[in-house]
Amino acid sequence: MDDVETRELRYFVAVAEELHFGRAAQRLGIAQPPLSRAIRLLERRMGVTLLERTSRAVHLTPPGEVLLTEARGALDAVEAAIRRTRKAARTTPRLTLALKPGGDAGLLRTILDRYAASPDAIPVDLDFRVGGRAAMVRDGRADLALLHRPQNDLTGLDSDDLHTEDQVVLLPEGHRLAERATVSMADLHGEPMPRWPEARPGVTGHPVADSNQLLHLIQLGRLIAVVPESVGEYLPPGLISRPVLDADPATLVLAWSQTSTSREVAAFVRAAVAG
């Protein structure tokens, strides 16, 4: 079989996501007939049917569903390789660390000072954001990220543990559990929970974009949230925290790409775990 080109994968992903050749062609900025020909050629070269076409609809076949998952990963890997290659060509190389505001457990200053003293140190840019930090490392926009396990999806990343703490539940004053000194996960069954932008696959809940939105929704009685205990130390009026005795501990981790060969990344990791 001839090599499949990234252009063909982009074409297929567009059609598979839109399930409509006209919309996919518009999204790609090309005419519909060459898009249809490209997909038919791809099917012939692979020897499988990827799409079932009728006069009314387009559906993915089982092989098509597999290729959609694999093609997304392949295209992401190509884009990440291009970004990392361009970064390597910079005359003044820099590291980018993605982290959530206040999500360093008070360790970042020490880590940065320790790294700056190492012989392989280069300038470090800090990219503060609530969601998307793991994705930034996967696609090459960031070299490293501070994440939490088990809350964040670490697929495709290597990581080292930095700090582990128990978890508490944040509740609005007047909640049915507010008078309890401690609670269990069973006590929280059926309560509305948040879902962060980079939650692990299968996690459900009310979408939240940032910590301020989360706290406001809890104040309004719309949500409760299980968070690392350090988060519960400084709460706005109207909120309380209670220890959750059987919740899995939250571990702050430093994560980087499994494919990274950067000497500077390795030096930063060594500095982070040296304490």
N, C-alpha and C positions, 0 to 999 in steps of 0.2 A: 504494500500500500504506500502511495506517495505520502510525503510528510504533509500534515495538516497545517495550514497557515493560521497565524493569530487573527488575520482578517476574517477568515471563515468562521472561527470561533466567535468573534464579535458579532458577525451576522447571525449565527445560530442563536446566541444568547438573546439578542434583541427579539427575534421571532418567538423564541420559547417563553420569554417574559411577557411579551405583548399578546401572544397567541392570535396575531393578526398581521398579515404581511404588509398591508397598507400602513398601519401605525408603525410597524418596525422599520419600514423603508423611510418614513418621515423622520423617525428618531435618528436613523443613521445618516440622513441627508443624501440618499440615493433614490433612484427610480425603483419601482416594484419589480419589473420584469427581470433585471439583472440579479436582484436579491433572490427571487424564486429560483433562477437558474443556478445560483451559487449553492443554495441549500440542496437542490436535486443532485448537483455534482458531488457535494460533500457526502450525501447518502450513498451514492454509487461507489465512491472511493472507499468508504468505510464498510460497505456491504451490509448496511442495516437501514431500516426505516426509522427515522427520528421523529417524524411528524405525521399524524393522520389528518388528511385534509378532506373536508366536505365543502359543499357549496355554502354552508352556513357557518362553519367553525373550523378551528385548527386545534388539535389536541396533541400532547406529547405522548409518545409511546414509552414503554418501560426503558428501552435503550436511550431514548431521548431524555428521560428524566435523569439517567445516570450521566449522560454527556453534559447536561446543564450544570449539574453540581461540579463535575470535573473541570468543565470549561471556565466556570467562574473562578475556581481556584487557580487554574493555569494562567488566566489573564491577570489576576491579581499578582501572581508570582512574577510575570513579565514586567508589569508596571513597577513592582518593588525593586526588581533587578535594575531597571533603568534609573530609578531614583537613587539607589545606592551607588551606582556607577557614576552618576553625575556628582553626587556628594564627594566621592573619592577624588574627583578631578579638581575640587576646589583648591585654590592656592592657599587658603587659610582654612583648614579643616575644623569642624566644630561638631560637638555632640548635641543631640536634642533629647531631653528627658521630658516625657509627658507625665503629668500628675494632676490629681484633683486638688483644688484649693483646700489647705488644711489636712491633706491626706498623706502626710509624711510621718505622722506620729512623733513629730519633733526631732526627727533624725537627720533631716536633709542638710542642715548647716554643717554638722559634723562630717557627713559623707562628702560634701563638696570640698571642705577644707582638707580632708584626708586625700581626696583625689588630686587636688591642686598640688599637693606635695609630691606626687608620684612622677617619675621621669617621663611617662607617656602621656601626661595630662595635656589636654587641649581645652579651649573655651567650651563651656556648657550653657546651652540655651534652655530655658525652662518654658514649657508650653502647658499652661494651666487650662484644664477643661474637665468637665464632669464625665462625659461619655466619649466613647471612641478612642480611648487611649490604647487599648490592645490592638485595635485595627490600625492605628498609626504605626505601631511597631511592625505589624505584619506587612504593610504596604510600603514601608521605607520612609514615611514622613517623620518618624521618630526612631532613635536608636535604642532607647530604653523607656520603660514606663514603671511607675509605682502603681501596683494593683492590689486587690484584696482577694484572697482565696477563703471561702468558696464562692464569693459573690461574682467574680469576674471569670469570663471564659478565657482560659490560658492555652487553647488549642494553637499549635504551631509555634509556641514560645517555650524557651527555657527560663527558669526562674530560680532565685534563691530567697529563702525566708529571711526577713529582717526583724519582724516584731509580731508577737501573737498576744491577743487580748480576748477577754470574755466579751459577750454581747449583752446588750440591754434592749428593751423595747421602749420606743418613744410613744407616749400616750397623751391625749388631750386631758386636761383637768376635768374631772367629772366622769371619766370613762369607768365602765363597770369594774375594771381591774385596778383602778387608781388606789384603792385602799389596801391592796396586797403589798407585802414587803418584797416578795419575789413571785415570778410566774413561771410556767412551763410552756413549751411549744404547744401542748395540747390545749392550754387555756386560750391560745391565740387562733385556734382552728375556726375558720369561717370569717375571720376579720379581713377587711380589705387591706391588701399589701401593695407596695410600690413595685414597679418594674423599671430598672435602670436601662439606659440605652445599650450597654454592652453586657447585659445579663447573660448567664449561661443558657444554652438552648433548652427549651422546655419550660423556662421560668415564666409564669404568668403574673398578671397584676395590673394595677393602674399605671400607665406610663408617666414617668417623671423625668424632667430634663436636668434639674439641678437641685442642690440642697435647699435653697431658699423656697423653691416651689414645694418641695417635700414638707418642710416645716410648716408652711402656710396651710397645706392640705390637712396636716395633722391637727393644727390649731382649730380648723373648721370642722373637725370630726369626720373627715372623709377617708382618712387613712390612719393606720399605725405602721410602725417600721421597726425591724430588728436591725440594730447597727452596732459597730464596735463601741465599747463602753467609753472610750475617750470622746466620742461624738456627743455623748450625753452629759458631759461635764459643763458645757456652756450652752444652756437652752434659753430661748426667749420666753417671756411670760406666757402662761397658758399651757405649757408643756411640762411633762414629768417623765422620768425614766425609771424603769424597774429592771433588775437583773433577770435574765432568762436562764434558769439553771441548767437546762439540757440543750441549749443552742450550741451548735458547733462553734468553736473559737474562730475568730476572724484573724487571719494572718496577712500582714503587709508583706508583699513580695516585690522584688526588683526583677523585671522581666525583660528579655531581649529575644531577638529572632533566633530560632534554632539553626538557621543557616549563616549566622553572623561569623565572620572571620576577623573582625576588627580588633586590632591590638588595643585601641583606645577604649572600646567597649569592655574588653576583658579587664583592663586596668581599673575602670570605674566599678565593675562588679567586685573586684578584689578589695577596693577601698570601702565599698558599702558593707561587705560582710566581715571586715577586719575587726570591727569593734566588739 
